[in-house]
Amino acid sequence: MQCVKVLGGVLGAAALLGLGIILGHFAIPKGTDLPAPSASASQDLDLEILEAVMGQLDANRIRENLRELSKEPHLATSPRDEVLVQLLLRRWQDPESGLDSAGTSEYEVLLSFPSQKQPNRVDVVGPAGGILFSSQRSEENLTGEQGDPNVVPPYAAYAPPGTPQAVNAAKYGVAGVLVYTDPADINDGRSLPNETFPYSWGLPPSGVERGSYFEYFGDPLTPYLPANPSSFRLDSDNASGFPPIPTQPIGFKDAEVLLCNLQGASAPAAWQGALGCDYKLGPGFRSDGIFPAGSQVNVSVYNRLELRNSSNVLGIIRGAVEPDRYVLYGNHRDSWVHGAVDPSSGTAVLLELSRVLGTLLKKGTWRPRRSIVFASWGAEEFGLIGSTEFTEESFSKLQERAVAYINVDISVFANATLRAQGTPPVQSVIFSAAKQIRAPGPSSLSIYDNWIRYSNRSSPVYGLVPSLGTLGAGSDYAPFIHFLGISSMDIAYTYDRSKTSARIYPTYHTAFDTFDYVDKFVDPGFSSHQAVAQTVGSVLLRLSDSLFLPLNVSDYSETLRSLLQAAQQDLGGLLEQHNISLGPLVTAVEKFEEAATVLGQHVSALQKGTPNPLQVRMLNDQLMLLERTFLNSRAFPEERYYSHVLWAPRTGSVATFPGLSNACSKAMNTGPGSAAWAEVQRQLSILVVALEGAAATLRPVADL
């Protein structure tokens, strides 16, 4: 979620626009920890338990969780971050509402911080060398929290140190970058102090969005390896993925001073914003502006790299029947400042759900069929570090045993409607949960019916349904889906898009993302937080308790057919010119559709009968392992961790299979027989093999 507007690419005569306790160690019962012998192999979802959990999730408790979590800044590896580690352990080890076990795993990772002795700064310097203007080094202290000594000054993590100045963009290229958040993108154009927080939810003019500028995810020095003492580490000078030039974020109040005094041609319409002037491209300042001729912008960045110990916290509820099948539910813990929305709104929900389930567990009234893993990831804001290190360390175990990963990072962006993203098989379980929970507000609509009013699509199978978004790499689900091929989802409450153009909630990653901001403007009463807790709780219980996994693999057929049709319509003619046929891909999609249909019929037949435990287990393994069949570690050699042939980043313009789209885009202007067209053929072959493997996974297990 690093979407910011670039203010200046060039600086010169002017600023230019431009677990020490590993999962398996305590998740698999041993000795006296074995489940009670009365546990039945036919244990299924108990609707009375489900209703009880829904009724016990308390909005006031979520509110108090959030107050505690966000009362102080808790940057990754800071003392307050460690305090929250201990808070989670106390909650999950509580004798009355705790889990079966809880522990931490620690990784030594490379992080980036601003210098405490030399603050980063942006200055306009006059011809004689005097400083004419300096950007604010911290946000205005509007409510008291912004003056906390532990508020990290605005900076761009992993941007290199440097002091670029006096550079002409057209002649020498980019030497430094300034970034800012334009009120057109975040405040619906409003920019005056009396229109923004603390008077509304808008970003104040001094607000600065912090963020990581590391290109990949995971610890930068140990790609594909857990950041343990025994792991090989790259030298930081040889590590890739860092920004090549100094970068510094500023508030839009300071950006206005620079932008509205530039001269030169007007910037493209897409670059214009809401600062009350025509944005120019430079170089140089206007002769009728506030800066004299010959003034220049100097940027001084003093960021430093530092190895720090960062912790994940895991809490486990052991399954009664299938303790070796894991349903994981996680969120990161660290924030840039107080982080009330991001990420504490998600952790507040996670703690309330674990309390309710832990209480049932301790009373002896419930134990799930499968194991539940609650996770609090460390150092997510620097590049999904905690979750990535965990997946690297537990790679084989998770690929063999993980059923699904549920992510709730920001649980409430705003209070209009549910927003869910995920892979196609999780659509049905999210819909089932949403249909049975009442939406917040005066209407009597279910969350599902309310959702469909705000965001919907027409399905050839189901008719009008809510839109399920796809998963990119904006939060901790990324390593689970892209690296491990585990069915994943992300759930939140969000905006009414017809009433705002904001790309995200306005105070994102700033010192104004505080408890009072949430309490007054984002979700007064915390009913949307409660709705997310109920939705996630229902999904979690359905995945962990249902006899048959509620993963509808047939929903992948619709996705594959849509991607295939885009390829046929937009690329078919071009491919034919180069003697490349989509025929094998068409056949592979048809094979998948047939296998998915037959498996669905098999599921229905078993559900009507009395299947033996081995039949159930075999079927569930087919459902669980389908997502893994779409992985190919050699498909995208230039993309770190991305191996899912359906959900990798797409740079090509055609909305089809990413590898095929990207390869065709690169080959478009090359001649027949070129290496680029050979890559198109390779990508097509990778797709066909993946889809055929997926179809084979869904066929009867005795068919080899």
N, C-alpha and C positions, 0 to 999 in steps of 0.2 A: 504494500500500500504506500508506495513512494511516488506520488503523483504531484509534482510541484512545477511551477512556472519558472522558466529560466529568465532571469533579468538581464544578465550580461555575460556574454562569452568572452569579451575582451576588455581589458583594463588598460587605459592609456590616457590619451588626451581627454578621454571621457569614458564613463562606463557604457558599454554597448549592450544592446538588448540580446540578448542572446540566451549408575546407582552403585556407590560402594556396595549397595545391595542390588544385584542384578535381578532382572525380572524373573527368570526361571528359578532363582535361588529360593524365592518364597512364594511364587505363584503356583508351583506344583506341590500338592500336599505330600508331606513326608511324616512317617512315624505317627505320633499322636495327633498330627494335624489332619488326618484323613477325614473326609466327610462322614457324616453319620451313616451307619449301614442302612437306615430306613429310606435313604434317598432313592427315589424311583427312577428307573431308566426312561420311563414315559413322562417324566415331569414336563409340564407345559406351562405357558403363560397363565398366571392366575389373575383373572380380571378383577377380583376383589382386592388383591394386593396392589394392582395397578391403580385402581380408584383410590385406595388409601394413600398411596404415595402422592397422587395428584392433589388430594385434599390437604396434605400435611406440608406442602411446599409453601412457605410463608413469605409474603412480600416484605414484611417488616424486618424479618431476620436477614433477608437479602440486603435490605437497606443498611442495616447495622454492619453486616459484613463489609459492604462497600465503604462505609465510613472508616472502619478500622484499616482496611487495605490501602486506602488512598490518603490517609491523614498526613503522610510525609512522602517526599520524593523517594523513589526506590529504583534508581538506575541499577542496571545489572552489576552484580558483585559488590555493591555498596553495603555499608553496615545495615541499612534498613532492609535491603534485599535479604540479607541473612536473617534478620528478625522475622521476616515473613516465611522463610524456610522453617524456622522453629514454630511459628504459628500453625502452619500446615501440619507439621508433625504432631503437635499437641492435639489438634482437632482429630486427626486420623488415628491417633493412639488413645483417644478418650475411652475410658472403661464403659461408658454408657451409650456413646454414639459413634465410636470409632470403627475402624475396619479391622480385618484379620491381621494385617501387618502394614507397616509403612517404613520407608527408609529413603536415603538420599544416595545419589551417585554424583561424583564430582569430576569435572573435566578442566584441564588447564588450557585455556583458549586465548587467542589473540584478539584483544579489543582495542578500540581507539578512543582517546579522550582529548579534550582541549587542555592546554597548559594552564595550570593554576597561577603561574608566575607571569606569564606573558599572554594576556587575553587576545583572542582573535579580534581584528578590527577592520573597519572599512572607512577610509578617509578620502575627502576631496582636498587636494593640496593645490594651493595657488602657485602662480609663476615664481614667486619669491620663496617658495618652500613652506609658507605658513599653512596650517590646517584651517580650512574654511568650513568644513562640515565633517562630523563623525557619526556613524550609525550607532544606535543604542546597543550597548553591550549586554543588556538584560531587558526583559519585559517590564512594563510599568507595573508597579506594585498596587494593583487596584483593590484587592481583597485581603491582603496580608500574606497569602500563601506564596505569592510571587517573590517575596523578599526572603523566603527561607534560605539560609546559607547553603543548604544542600541542593538547591536548584542548579542544575548544570547549565552553564551559559550556552546559548544557541551555537551549534556547530554541525558540520557535516562529517559524520563518522567515517573514518578511513581516507578522507581527503588528505593529500600530502601537505606537509608544511611548505611555505614559500611566501614571497612578498612580491607578486607581479605588479608592474606599473609601467607607464609610458610605452605602451605597445599599440601599434596600429593594426586593427584586425585584417584589413584588406591586404596589407603587405606582409605581415609576419604570422598571422594565424592566432588562435586562441591561447592566452596565457593564464587565464583565471576565470572563474565562473561565480557569479552571484545568483542566488535563487531566492524567490519570494513567493508568497501565496497571494494571488490577486483576489480582491473582494468580488470580482465577477465570478470566480470559480468557487467561492466558499461562502460568501455572504449575500448572494443574490444581488450584488452590486452595492450594498450598503457599506459605508466606510466611516461614518462619523462616530466619534466616541459615544454619543448618547444613543446610538442605534445598535450598539454592540454590548457584549458582556461587560459589566454585570446587569445591564438593562434588558438584554435579550441574549439569545444563544449565539449571536454573531461574534466573529473573531475581532478583538480590539486591534486598533492600528499598530500597536507595538508587538503583537503576537508573532512569534517565529516558529516555524515548523522544523523541528529537529528530525534527523533521519540517518539511516545507514546508506552509504553509497558503494557498498561492496557488491560486486556483480553477481556473485554466486550465493549459495547458502551453506551453512556449516562453518566449522572453524577454518579460517583461511590457510593455516599451516598444515592441516592433516586431512586433505580431501580423501574421502572413502575410508578413512581410518578413524576410530574413536580417539579423542585427544587425551589419551592415557600416557603415563610416564614411559611406557615401553614402545610407544608408537613413533615411527619416523616422522620428523618434522622438516618441512621446507624452511630454508632461510627466508626471512621476511622480505629480503631484497629480491628474491626470486619468485615470490608468490604472485599469482595473477589475480585479476579481478578488482584491483584497487583503482580509484580514479587517477588519471594521469596528471592532473593539474590541480592546484589549490582551489578549493570551493568553500564558499561561506554563505549561509542563509541569513536573510535580513527580514524585517517586518515591512508590511506594505506602506507604512508611514514613511520609512526611510527610502523605500523603492520609489515613492512618488517624487521625492526631492531629486533623485537621479534621473528618472525617466522623463519627467515633465520639463527638464531643462536641456534635454538632448536636441541636437540639430540633425539634419540629414533627411533622407527619404523616409516616408511613413512606413511603419512596419506592416506586414500583411494583416488582413482583417482578422484572421484567426489568432493573431498575437495581441490584438488590442484588448484592453481591459476596462476597469471601472475606476481608474484613478483620476478621472476628470480632465484628461488631456489626450492629445494625439500622440501615440507612442512612436518615436522616431528610432532610426537605426544608427545614428551617429555617422562618422566619428565626430567628437567634439561637442562642446556645449553651445547653446544658442547665444548669439551676441546680445539678445535682449533678456537673457536669463539672469540668475542670481550669482553665477560664477564667471569670473573674468576669463578672457581668452588665454589659452595656455594652461588652464587648470587641468588636473588629471586625477583619476581615481587610483588610490593605492589600497591594496588588500594585503593584510598580514595574517597568515594562518600559521598557528604554532601547535597543531595537533601532534599527538605522540601515540605510538603503538606500545601496548603493554600486555604481557602475559598475566592473566588473572584466573583464579579458580571460580568456576561457576557451577551451581548445583541444580540438578533435577530432583524433584520429590515425587515418589511413587507410593500410592496407597492401593492395597489389593483386597478384594473380596473373592475368596476362592469359590469356584464352582462346585456344586454338589454332585453333578453327574459328569460333566466334561470340564474338569479343572484345567485341562491343557488347551482349551480354546479361549482366546482372550478377546473381549470387547473393550477397546481402549477409548477413554474420554479425557481430553486434555485441553489445556490452555497455558499460555506463558504467564509468567509472574512479573517480569521486569517491565519497567516503564521508563520513558524519557524524563518525566518529572513526576507529578502526583499520579497521573494515569488513571483517573477515575473511570473514564469510558474505556480507554485502551491501556491495559487489558483488564483492569480490576472489575469492570462490570461482568466479564465472563467468569473470573475467579469467584466473585461473590455468589454467582449462580452455582458454580461447581461445588463450593463449600456447603451450600444449603442442600443440594441434592445428596451429597455424600453424608450429610448429617441425618437426613431422613432415612436413607437406606441403611446407614450404620446403626441407627436406633432399632430398626426392624431386625437387623442381624443380631445385635446384642440381646434382644428380647427372645431370640430363638424362634421367631415367627416366620422367618423367610431366609432363604439362601438361594442365589441364582443357579440356574442350570450350568451356565458357563462362568468363567472367571471374569470379573470386572477390574480393570486397571484405571485408576484415577491418576492423572499426571499433571504436575506443575513444572513447565519447562523454564529453564534459565536462558538468559541472553538471547531471546528471540529478536529483540529490536535490532541487534547487530547483524542479523542474517540467519534467523531460524536455527540458532546454534544448538541449543539444548536438545530439541527434538531430533535434529540431524545426527548429533553424536549418539543419541540413544538408538536410532535406527541402524547406524553403522555398527555399534557394539553388539546389538541383538539381531543382526540381519537374518541369519539362518532361522533362528527361533521364531521370529515374527513372521517370516515368509511361510513357515510351516503351520503356525498356530493362530495367527491373528485373524479374527472374523471381520472386523471393521474398525475404523477410527472415526470418532466423533470429535469435532473441533468447535469450541465456543470461545472465541477470542473476545472481540467486542460483542457483548450479548445484546446491547441496545444502542443502535445509532440514533434512532428516533422512535416514536411510538405509534406509527401508522399501521404497519403490516409485517407479517413474517417475511423473511428472506432466507432462502436455503440454496446452497450450492452442493453439488455432489456428483458422483458417478451414477449412471442410469439405474443400476440395481437397487440403490438406496431410495429411489423416488417413492416406491410403493410404501415403505415403512414410514417415511416422513409424512406422506399423505394420510396414512391410517392414523397416525398420532394427531395430526392437525385437525382431522375431522371430529375428533372426540373431545376437544378442548375448546371452551368458550373464549372468544376473543375479548381482550380488554375493551372497555367502553360501554356506552349505553345500549348498543344493539345486542340482539340475542344470537348473532351469527357465530358460527364456529371459526376457529383460526383459519381453517381451510377455506371456508366461504368468504371470509374477509380478505384473505390473501388473493383469491382469484379475482376479486374486484380491482386490485391494484396492479397485478402482474400475471398475465395469462398467455397461453398459446393454444393453438388448435392441434390436437393429436389425432392422427388417423386411426388410432386404436381406441382412445378414451374420450374423444371429443374435446371440449374446453376444459383445460386443467391449469393449475398454477405453473408459472415458469420456474423450472429448476435450473439455476445457473451452473456453469462449469467451474472447475477448480483450476486456478492459475498457480501462483506461488506466493500469495500474499500473507500466508500464516502457516502454522505448524502442520497443517495437513500435507504440505508439499512433499516432504521426504517420504511420507507414507504412501501416497499415490504414485508419485513420479519415480521413486527409487525402489520401493518395495512392492508396488502393485496391490495395495490393500484398499478395498472399497472404503471410500472416505466421504465425509460431508462436513459442511460448516453451516451453523444455524445462528440466526440473529433476528432482531426486530429492526425495522428501518423506516425510511421516509415515505411520504406521499410524493412521488416524483412529479406529479402535476403541480405541486405547490413550491418546489424548490429545484434549483439547478445545481445545488451544492454537490461536489464530487464525493464529499465525506463530511462528517460533522465538523463544524467550523474550527473548534479549538484543538483539533487533532495534533498530537505531538508538541503541544505548547504548554506553558506554565499556567494556562487558564483551564486546563482539563482537570477540574477539581470536583470534590463531592457536592458542593453547593451548585455547581454548574449542572450536574446530573439531577440533583434533587429539585431544582427550580425550573429547568428548561427541557432537559432531555426526557425524563420520565417521572414527573411528579406522582407520588403514590406508589411507584415501582410496580405497577400492574403489568407493564410490558416485560420487565425482568422476570416476574412470576410466570408470565405466559411462556417465555423462553425456557424457564426451568421445567415447566410442565411438559412442553414439547420434547425437550431433550430427555427428560426423565422417562417419558413414554417410549421414545425411540430406544433408549438404553435398555429398558426392561424387555421390550419386544425382541431385541437382538440377543440379549443374554438369557432369556427365559423360554422363548418359544421352542417347541419341540423341533419344528422345521424352521430353518433360518428364513426370515422374511425378506429375502433378497430376490427380487424378480429379474432374473437374467434375460427374460424375453424383452424387457425394456431396452436392452442394448440393440435389439433388432431395428427399432425405430431410428436410433442414432446412426447406426451403420448405413441404413438405407438412405438417410438424409445426406450423409457424407458422400456416399456413392453417387447419388443423383447430382450433387454439386460437381463432382469430378467429371461425370459424363457430360453435363451441360457446358461447363466452362473450360474443360481441358481435353475433352474427347477428340475434337477435331485436330487440335495441335498435336496430340500424341499420335494420331493416325499418320500425320505428315512425317513423323519420325519412326514409323513402323513399330510403334509401341501400342499394344492392345490392352484394353481394360477388361477383356473377356475373363481372364483368370480371377480378377478381383470380383467381378459380378458373380461368378460361380462360387467363390469363397463366401460372399455375403449370403447367397442363397443357402449354402450348406449350414451356415450359422443359424439362419432363421429356422430352417427345418429342425436342427438339433435342439434349439431353444424351445420350439413348439412341442416336440416329443417329450422333452424333459418336463415341461409344464404339465403335460397330461399325466406323466408318471407321478409328479408331486400330488396332483389332485387324486389320483387313484390311491396312493399311499395314505393320504389324509382321511380318506373315507374308510379305510380298513384299520387293521391293527398291526402295523409294521413291527418287525423285530428291531432291536437297537442297532444292529449292524446295518440294516437297510437305511435307517435314519442317518447314521453316521456317514455312510457312503454318499448319500444324496447331499447332505450338508457340505461335505468336502467339495463336491462338484460346484456347489453354489459359491463357496468361500474362495476357491482357487481360480475361478474364472478370470478375475481381474489380473492375476499373475501372468496369464497366457499372453497378454498384450505387451509384455515387457521384452525388449531386445536391447541388451547393453551396448551393441555395436550400431544401433540405428542412428544415433546422433552423437558422433564422436566429438563434435565441437561444443556440445552442451553438457556441462557437468551435472550429474545426477539424473538427468532426464532420459528415461528409457521406455516410457509408455508411448506406444506408437499412435495412440488416439488423442492424447492430451498434452503432448510436448508443445513448446512455443511455436506458433505459426507466424512466419514472417512473410509468406506469400500472400497475395491478394485474394486467392480463391479459398472460400470457407469449406475446405475439404480436409482429408487426412493430412496432418501437418507435414510429415516427411515428404509426401508427394507434392503438396502445394509449394513448399519451400524449394524443393529441387527443380520444379518446373519454372518457378520464378527466376532462379539463377541461370537456367538453361535457355531461357526465352530468346536471348539475342546471340546465341552461339550456333555454330554450324552443325549439320548432321554428322554424327559419329564422334562428337566431342566428348570429353570426359564429363561434362555437365549433363549430357543426355544419358550417358552411362549411369550416372548417379540417379537419374529419374527411374531408370529400369531397376536399379538396386533397391530404391525405396519401394517401388511397386512390388518387388519380390518379397521384401520384408513384410509388407502389409498382408500379402496373400498367405504367407507362412503363418503369421500371427493369427489371422482369422481362421485358417484351417485348424490350427492348434486349439483355438477356442472352441470350435465346433466339436473337435475330438474330445475335449474335456467334458462337454455336456452330454455326449453319447453314453449309452450304458457302459459301466466300467469294465465289463467283461469283454467289450469289443475292442480289440487291439488293432 
